Amino acid sequence: MTHRSDTGTSRRRSEPITATASGLVQPRGPEVVSFPETERERRRRLRRKGYWAGGIVVLLLAVLAAVVYFSPLLAIKHLRIDGTDLLPVTQAQSMLEPVVGQPLPQVGDHTVSELLKQHPAVDSVTTRAEPPDTLVVDVHEHPPVAMAPTEDDADGNSQYVLFNTHGTELTVLSASAAQPYDLPVVSSAEDVTDPELFNTITEVLGGLPEDILKQVRSASGETVDSVVLSLHNGRTVLWGNAEDSEQKAAVLTALLTIEDDPEEPVSEYDVSTPDHPVTR
C-alpha cells in the first residue's frame, strides 16, 4: 500500500499546478511551444498573398474592360474616312452606316473591312478609335493599271471602266474624271470581251515600272502572246506575253535611253524575246 501511495504522490508532484479565481489549485495542461517561421514558410505565405492580390487586380480589370466594351458613352457618332480615291467618301459613309451607334471598342478592322470590301476598289482597311465617339477608317485601294471605254451615261457622256492588274473592274468614271489617272487605254473591244487576253494585258501593265507605265497610251493584243503597247510619243512596243516581264521592262528601259539616229528614227521596240531585243 505504501508503495502505491508513494507513486501517486510522485505523479501529483510532477504535474504543474495553477491557482484559479476560486482559490482552488488545478493542474496546468502542457504548454504549447511556438517555433519561429522558417524561410520556406514565409515565402509560401507571401506567395499566397501575391496570388490573392493578383486575382483581385485581374478581376477589377475584367470588370473595367466589360464596362468600357459595352458602354454607351463610347457609341460611334462620327466617321472619318481617309485614303479613298476610287470609292467616294459619301458612298463609304453610307456603307458604314451599320456601325454608327455601336461602342467604339466593338468595331475593329474586320467589321469595317467586311462592309467596305463590297466595293471592288477596296483592298484593305485599318481603323483606329478617337474617343469618345469618332471612328477613323484608313482605306487602301487596289491601284488601277488600265481603263477601257464603256457605255455612255444617261446624258450621253463618255465613261471608262478602270481595272486592276488582275483585270478586275474597280469603278466606272466619266471621261473627265478618268483623265487625271493617265492610264493606258485598252481600246480593242476584243481585248475586253476575251477574259484571258484582257487579263494578260492588265498583268503586263501591272508589272511595268511606274516610269514606263506613264509613257503608255494604250495596250492591245490579238492573242495572249502578242501584247502591244502604244507610247505617247507615237512609238510601239511589241511585248509578247506576260512572261519575263521584269527582264523585258529592264531591256525596254535601256532602249528608251538610247538617242535616235535622225536618219533612221526608231518607231518600234520588240522586247518579246528579251535576250534578243530588236528596234525598227
C-alpha positions in Angstrom: 0.0 0.0 0.0 2.8 2.4 0.9 4.3 1.7 -2.5 1.2 2.8 -4.4 0.8 5.8 -2.2 4.3 7.0 -2.9 3.8 6.6 -6.6 0.5 8.6 -6.6 2.2 11.3 -4.6 5.1 11.4 -7.0 2.8 11.9 -10.0 0.9 14.6 -8.4 4.1 16.5 -7.6 5.3 16.2 -11.2 2.1 17.8 -12.6 2.2 21.6 -12.9 -0.5 23.4 -10.9 -2.1 26.8 -11.2 -4.4 28.9 -9.0 -7.9 29.7 -10.1 -10.1 32.6 -9.1 -11.9 30.4 -6.6 -8.6 29.7 -4.8 -8.6 26.1 -5.9 -5.4 24.7 -7.2 -5.8 22.8 -10.5 -3.2 21.0 -12.6 -1.9 23.1 -15.5 -2.0 21.5 -19.0 1.0 21.0 -21.2 2.5 24.3 -22.6 2.4 24.9 -26.4 5.7 26.0 -27.7 5.6 28.1 -31.0 8.6 27.7 -33.2 9.8 30.6 -35.4 8.6 30.7 -39.1 11.0 29.1 -41.5 12.1 30.9 -44.6 10.2 28.5 -46.8 7.0 29.1 -44.9 7.5 32.8 -45.1 7.9 32.7 -48.9 4.9 30.4 -49.2 2.8 32.8 -47.1 3.9 35.8 -49.2 3.2 33.9 -52.4 -0.3 33.2 -51.3 -0.9 36.9 -50.6 0.5 37.7 -54.0 -1.9 35.3 -55.7 -4.8 36.8 -53.9 -3.7 40.4 -54.8 -3.1 39.4 -58.4 -6.5 37.7 -58.7 -8.3 40.8 -57.3 -6.4 43.1 -59.8 -7.4 40.8 -62.7 -11.0 40.7 -61.6 -11.1 44.5 -61.4 -9.5 44.9 -64.8 -12.0 42.5 -66.3 -14.9 44.4 -64.8 -13.5 47.7 -66.1 -12.9 46.2 -69.6 -16.5 45.0 -69.7 -17.8 48.4 -68.7 -15.8 50.1 -71.4 -16.6 47.5 -74.0 -20.4 47.8 -73.6 -20.5 51.5 -72.5 -23.0 53.6 -74.5 -20.8 56.6 -73.6 -18.4 55.4 -76.3 -21.0 54.9 -79.0 -19.8 55.9 -82.5 -21.4 59.1 -83.7 -18.8 60.3 -86.3 -16.9 58.6 -89.1 -13.7 59.9 -90.6 -12.7 58.2 -93.8 -9.2 58.7 -95.3 -7.4 57.3 -98.4 -10.4 56.9 -100.7 -10.0 57.8 -104.3 -12.0 55.4 -106.4 -14.5 54.9 -103.6 -16.5 58.1 -103.0 -16.4 59.2 -99.3 -20.2 59.6 -99.3 -20.6 56.1 -100.5 -18.2 54.8 -97.9 -20.1 56.5 -95.2 -23.3 55.0 -96.4 -21.7 51.5 -96.4 -20.5 52.0 -92.8 -23.9 53.1 -91.5 -24.4 49.8 -89.6 -21.5 50.6 -87.2 -22.9 54.0 -86.2 -24.2 53.8 -82.6 -22.1 50.8 -81.7 -19.5 51.2 -78.9 -16.0 52.0 -80.3 -14.3 49.0 -78.7 -16.7 46.6 -80.5 -15.8 47.9 -84.0 -12.4 46.9 -85.5 -10.7 46.2 -88.8 -12.6 43.0 -89.6 -16.0 44.6 -89.1 -15.3 47.6 -91.3 -13.4 45.5 -93.9 -16.5 43.2 -94.3 -18.6 46.3 -95.1 -16.3 48.2 -97.4 -14.9 45.2 -99.3 -18.3 45.1 -101.0 -16.8 47.7 -103.3 -14.2 46.2 -105.7 -11.8 49.1 -105.4 -11.2 48.4 -101.7 -8.2 46.2 -100.9 -7.9 46.5 -97.1 -8.7 48.9 -94.3 -7.3 49.8 -90.9 -9.2 51.5 -88.2 -8.4 53.5 -85.0 -10.6 55.0 -82.4 -10.7 58.6 -81.4 -12.7 58.7 -78.1 -15.3 59.4 -77.2 -17.3 59.0 -80.4 -15.2 59.0 -83.6 -14.0 56.1 -85.7 -11.2 56.8 -88.2 -11.0 54.5 -91.2 -8.0 54.4 -93.5 -8.9 52.8 -96.8 -6.2 51.1 -99.0 -7.4 50.7 -102.6 -6.3 48.5 -105.5 -4.2 50.6 -107.9 -5.7 50.8 -111.3 -3.4 49.9 -114.3 -5.7 50.3 -117.3 -9.0 51.6 -118.4 -11.4 50.8 -121.2 -14.3 52.7 -122.8 -17.8 51.6 -121.7 -21.4 52.6 -122.4 -22.2 56.3 -122.1 -24.1 57.6 -119.1 -27.7 58.7 -119.3 -26.7 62.1 -120.5 -24.6 60.7 -123.3 -21.3 61.4 -121.7 -18.4 59.1 -122.3 -17.4 56.7 -119.5 -14.4 54.5 -118.7 -14.0 51.4 -116.6 -10.8 51.2 -114.5 -9.2 47.8 -114.0 -6.5 46.5 -111.6 -3.6 44.2 -112.5 -5.9 41.1 -112.3 -8.4 42.5 -114.7 -11.0 43.3 -112.0 -13.3 46.2 -112.7 -12.7 48.8 -109.9 -15.0 51.5 -110.8 -16.7 53.5 -113.7 -15.7 57.1 -114.2 -16.7 59.8 -116.6 -14.1 60.7 -119.2 -13.1 63.9 -117.4 -12.8 62.1 -114.0 -10.7 59.3 -115.6 -8.3 61.6 -117.4 -6.2 62.6 -114.4 -5.3 58.9 -113.8 -3.4 58.9 -117.2 -3.9 55.2 -117.6 -3.3 53.1 -120.7 -6.5 52.5 -122.6 -7.4 49.0 -123.7 -9.0 50.2 -126.9 -9.9 47.0 -128.7 -13.4 45.5 -128.0 -12.0 42.0 -128.4 -9.4 42.7 -125.7 -12.2 43.3 -123.2 -14.5 40.5 -124.3 -11.8 37.9 -124.2 -11.1 37.4 -120.4 -7.8 35.5 -121.0 -6.4 38.1 -123.3 -7.6 41.0 -121.2 -6.1 39.5 -118.0 -2.8 39.1 -119.8 -2.9 42.8 -120.9 -3.6 44.0 -117.4 -1.0 41.7 -116.0 1.6 43.2 -118.4 0.6 46.7 -117.4 0.6 45.9 -113.7 4.2 44.6 -114.0 5.5 47.8 -115.7 7.7 50.2 -113.7 5.9 53.4 -113.0 8.1 55.5 -115.2 7.3 53.2 -118.2 3.6 52.9 -117.4 3.3 56.7 -117.6 4.6 56.6 -121.1 2.0 54.0 -122.3 -1.0 55.5 -124.1 -2.9 52.3 -124.9 -2.5 48.5 -124.9 -3.9 45.8 -127.1 -3.3 42.3 -128.4 -4.7 39.8 -130.8 -3.6 36.9 -128.7 -2.1 36.4 -125.2 1.4 36.1 -126.9 1.1 39.4 -128.9 0.5 42.2 -126.5 1.4 45.6 -128.0 1.9 48.8 -126.0 1.5 52.2 -127.7 3.5 55.0 -126.3 2.6 58.7 -126.0 5.5 59.6 -128.4 3.9 57.5 -131.2 6.2 54.5 -130.9 5.0 51.0 -130.2 6.4 48.2 -128.1 6.0 44.5 -129.1 5.8 43.0 -125.6 4.6 39.5 -126.3 3.1 37.5 -123.4 3.2 38.2 -119.7 6.3 36.1 -119.0 9.7 37.6 -118.2 8.1 41.0 -117.5 10.8 42.1 -115.2 13.6 41.4 -117.7 11.5 42.9 -120.6 11.0 46.1 -118.5 14.7 46.4 -117.9 15.5 45.9 -121.6 12.9 48.5 -122.6 14.2 51.0 -120.1 17.6 50.7 -121.6 16.4 51.0 -125.1 14.4 54.1 -124.3 17.5 55.9 -123.1 19.3 55.4 -126.5 19.3 58.5 -128.6 17.7 58.2 -132.0 19.6 58.3 -135.2 18.0 61.2 -137.1 18.3 59.4 -140.4 16.8 56.2 -139.0 14.4 57.0 -136.1 13.1 54.2 -134.1 9.4 53.5 -134.4 9.1 50.1 -132.7 10.8 48.3 -129.9 10.5 44.5 -129.8 11.2 43.0 -126.4 9.1 39.9 -126.8 12.4 37.9 -126.7 14.3 40.0 -124.1 17.6 38.2 -124.7 17.5 39.4 -128.3 15.7 42.8 -128.4 15.1 44.5 -131.8 14.4 48.1 -132.8 12.9 49.0 -136.1 
